[in-house]
Amino acid sequence: MRMSTPDKSPFLDDDLTPSVRAFRATLYLAQRLRYLMDERLRADGLTTQQAALLTLVGALGTPSLKQAAAGLGSTHQNVAQLVQALQRKGMLAVHDDPADGRRKLLSVTEASRSYWAARDDGDHAAVATWFTALSAAELDTFAALAERLVSALDPRADRMPRRDTERAGAEAARPGDNRG
């Protein structure tokens, strides 16, 4: 097994099978992008996971906690912690379901919509710089391939609402989109 060169991630050994290299590269890329967005959000006391939940709730309207957990591919317990933090920050509201009093529904607040409206342009510009290593055509291909993998690995992804005017890859990188 050859070791990676200093300019490559140690996860990406050339002797790996293509699927393992793709898995490792995707995992590393996801972690790196999350770190970069966390850095942008840190000053405001937010995380990328919290932004993802707000994006999902904004897209779905008033999902239940269970639906939000499924949409994020996370556990009920982890999403409940995100919900509590966002409630304390005034960015997410929790309501009783009129059809089932045992169930709670989530919705973004006006404070959340205002916050993201004020910072979306800057976040979108930052995200664009993170992908400058790819040409426009390569970025389109990357987004299409990522969408196809998401659909193949998570059948729920096909049922998630999606704005047809933007690529899913761009939406995932835009924490303010779909928030209200």
Beta strands, then each sheet from edge to edge (+ up, - down):
strand 1: 92-97
strand 2: 100-108
sheet 1: 1+ 2-
end
